[in-house]
Amino acid sequence: MTTLAVTGHMDLTDESVPLVREALRSLLAGYSEDLTGVSCIAAGSDSIFAEEVTAVGGRLVVVIPSQDYRARKVKPEYAAIFDHLVETAVEVFTLPHETAGRSAYEAANAELLQRADRLVAVWDGLPPSGKGGGTADTVEEARAAGVPVDVVWPDGAARRG
């Protein structure tokens, strides 16, 4: 059994979503039912990964950064996907942080890495923004902890803005 955790950008362009989905599908195809995927199921890369893990028959473990994450951070247009992924998960682990924010996200990323055999990073390769808790920060933490990182950034992928 292999446990893959995910970190990735939330702000993928609409054109990037199918590219990232196909790249993740290709990566996950080698694992199938021996796979557990761990995700914070944020909109974008995290949820695409979670959907693809379940599509190949893997088990989904959801890490929710804070007690108020669903109420404060899940936008109405994403709520149905978020709720479906929570219902699909074999385990939902909600961190004890009361409010969503940098410390909750950093703790969630630490939880992901603690559970992971490998980290899948849907990442454009740019350095950390300095805000903490982002994709590049998580990649750096994984590498420092000796967790192998598979970077997924297909040709043509881009971020909004």
Phi, psi and omega in degrees: 000138179240137175248118177252130172257161181233145166224148180181168183287140177274335191261044177293144174291158179302323180291335182280334186304309179295329178294314179294317180301315181294320179295319178293319179301316179296316180297316185283341184303331181282355185254318181045231188288353177270016188249136165241129177252134180244126186212149172275000178047032172296158176303149179095224188303318183299315182285325176299314177303312182300317178298319181288326175300313181290329180296329179267008177089010179280167177266140181251129172246128183253132174248117180258124189297331185207164180298327184259012186303312182300315184288322188265331191245342181271113182288151183307321182290346180253350188303319182296320178294314179304310182296320178298316180294321176299316180293328182283334186295145174278341177210137173238119182247112179260123180292156185285357179300133180286322184237147177290142180169183186307313182295324178293319180293319178296320178294322178295318178296321177297320177297317177303311184293326179296326183272345193269143165275327179215156175247130172262122183244112172273093198217136180279358176087359180285152182292168179303149181280345183095355180277336182085145176082006182271181183300309182298322177299317182293321176299314179299317180296320179297311181298320179295328181272000179079017177274121179299144183239128172255112180273130177243113175207083186294155175305133180094348179289145180206161176253152176292151174086000000 
